[in-house]
Amino acid sequence: MSSDEIIVDGHHRYLGSVITGYNLETVQNYPKSRDLNDYNWNSVSYVSDDWDTASKIKMLNQKDAQYNNMSLKDVELILK
């Protein structure tokens, strides 16, 4: 997010930070694009349905562990 509160990239990360209460860093003096989508993120409705099954989450965690050269247990500990 830029210092003038424009999301320049990573709207999924931004929404995730809102849901979790995590404070994202702000980039100062980020060059403005001419093609901005002006959207009020305060009007976003969150759906509480979980779209991932337990087996899909485990498979994705295993891929993350392999990619990061970690054990599955280490990845699961990070996620707790």
Secondary structure, DSSP 8 states (H G I E B T S, - for coil): -BTTS---S-HHHHHHHHHHT-----BTT----SS-----GGG--------S-HHHHHHHHHHHHHHTT--HHHHHHHH-
